[in-house]
Amino acid sequence: MEIDRYTTGSCIALLSLHHNTFISWTAVMLITSAWTKNSLSLQLLSEFFRFRFSPLLLHSTIMARTLKRKKILKKSKVKSKGASSSNPQQNPAKVWQPGVDMINEGEELQFDRSAYDCLHAFNVGWPCLSFDIIRDEQGLVRTGFPHSLYCVAGTQAEDASSNSIGIVRLSNISGKKRNLVPMQSDDNESESDSDSSSDEEDEDSKPVMQLRMVAHQGCVNRIRSMMQEPHICATWGENGYVQVWDFRSHLNSLAASDPEVSTGACATIRQAPLHIFTGHKDEGYALDWSSITPGRLLSGDCKSCIHLWNPTSGGKWAIDKEPFKGHSASVEDLQWSPTEGDVFASCSVDGRVAIWDARVRNQPAVSVKAHNSDVNVISWNRLASCMIASGSDDGSLSIWDLRSFKEDSFVAHFQYHKQPITSIEWSPHEASTLAVSSSDDQLTIWDLSLERDAEEEAEFKAKLKQQADAPEDLPPQLLFVHQGQKSLKELHWHGQIPGMLLSTAHDGFNVFIPSNVEMTLPELTGSLSKLG
């Protein structure tokens, strides 16, 4: 996949598009009449994930937003010139589909803040193609506001010499209080407790950002923090170099600073990396640290080569000169197995997803034609390790069960997005939930345990004060749609704050928690490190 340069353009926020009626996402979920073509696979998948019916998520609403167009966000209704305040029961509203429906003259996009438990924006000066959340020592499972977080991000400046790596501390992230829901057995299943959270967000309270900038030659294509030693980060540069950095001193400096005082970046810091690998023959984007073996790293380039890094003494790495060869085109993404130290997955412009044994370089253990176009991204489920998700250049999303991994054997396939998938990641707290970003400027959240129930739909529809005609092709598993960012590139769940997502785009970062994503603590049979 060609990683396009960011294009300028105004941000938009999602609306409910019918005179003065706001459309509930619940209505969208419950009135939809479509079921995906591969219903058998999805039924089996929903059973695997302890299926829930979509009517359980009654408190959710459809939204998206922009923080840069404040003037059009002051009201919670869509205004239409000459529109009357007609009874929505008599005049059913239409669910507006981004990329499908047009905005007519006199109509403007709105969003409902109640769709989010929190929603904030920040930026580091230049757009960032890639970022990663840094694990911290503030608590393994945090639910009480205000939150704080650390992250690293690589810039895409106008000229190569102006690029840098931003080390960010974001404090005072305010929002609505909601309690954590312990996962219950099937016989005693607990619903989300959103009704118990009555404290509204202080809208005047804004996050406090503190920033350190470290010089980086050329655009940062991808950046990843090591799970076991979060201050160690790897970067893929457009100059074709993979570098490993130690940001311990900068993180310590941020931790010692006053969390209530926002500071811009100081002068850019010149720092030597711990290690530089120049053995790749082209630039690349694929990069992943092992969660099993500390310091073990994979990097893949646009010449179809994958190199394995093994840590040595003295803070260095031994990189095998002989690459893994099994793809016929650019390697776009890499993912280590969350349970097997010598197993990893790759995806490529050749349309294939491959599973490798790290001890065998000449060919993958399994290689499957997963999509008819480039496979841009993959994600390996840490809570259900037999599941891998893949996203393609044609906008499609597929879910694979590695126990029966072969061509056309996906257990779910969705063609909701209209442009290339740019990022995909399973939730670290809910095995059935994943988030997807696309070049169509939508970030979607999917819950594969949801399935339709006609009786409950009809019962709930009868109680609705507002009626909505949902698109026929709206998948029941589509849980949430976030908009307002231009040219979305990457997203990550926060491993220590259930439900929180960060995303990067041309206009900066968003940090948010959707109100209908269950803050559920997964059943744990072993170490809590699974939450990372």
Secondary structure as UniProt FT lines:
FT   TURN            19..20
FT   HELIX           25..31
FT   HELIX           39..48
FT   TURN            49..50
FT   STRAND          52..53
FT   HELIX           54..56
FT   TURN            58..59
FT   HELIX           70..73
FT   TURN            81..82
FT   TURN            88..90
FT   STRAND          93..94
FT   TURN            98..100
FT   TURN            105..106
FT   HELIX           113..115
FT   STRAND          116..122
FT   STRAND          128..134
FT   STRAND          147..155
FT   HELIX           160..162
FT   STRAND          164..173
FT   STRAND          181..182
FT   HELIX           186..188
FT   HELIX           194..196
FT   TURN            203..204
FT   STRAND          208..215
FT   STRAND          220..225
FT   TURN            230..231
FT   STRAND          232..237
FT   TURN            238..239
FT   STRAND          242..246
FT   HELIX           248..256
FT   TURN            259..260
FT   STRAND          275..277
FT   STRAND          284..289
FT   TURN            294..295
FT   STRAND          297..301
FT   TURN            302..303
FT   STRAND          305..312
FT   TURN            313..315
FT   STRAND          316..319
FT   STRAND          324..325
FT   STRAND          331..336
FT   TURN            341..342
FT   STRAND          343..348
FT   TURN            349..350
FT   STRAND          352..357
FT   TURN            358..359
FT   STRAND          366..369
FT   STRAND          375..380
FT   TURN            385..386
FT   STRAND          387..392
FT   TURN            393..394
FT   STRAND          397..401
FT   HELIX           402..404
FT   TURN            407..408
FT   STRAND          412..414
FT   STRAND          421..426
FT   TURN            431..432
FT   STRAND          433..438
FT   TURN            439..440
FT   STRAND          443..447
FT   TURN            448..449
FT   STRAND          450..451
FT   HELIX           454..463
FT   STRAND          468..469
FT   TURN            472..473
FT   TURN            476..477
FT   STRAND          478..482
FT   STRAND          490..493
FT   TURN            495..496
FT   TURN            498..499
FT   STRAND          501..505
FT   TURN            506..507
FT   STRAND          508..514
FT   TURN            515..516
FT   STRAND          520..521
FT   HELIX           528..531
//
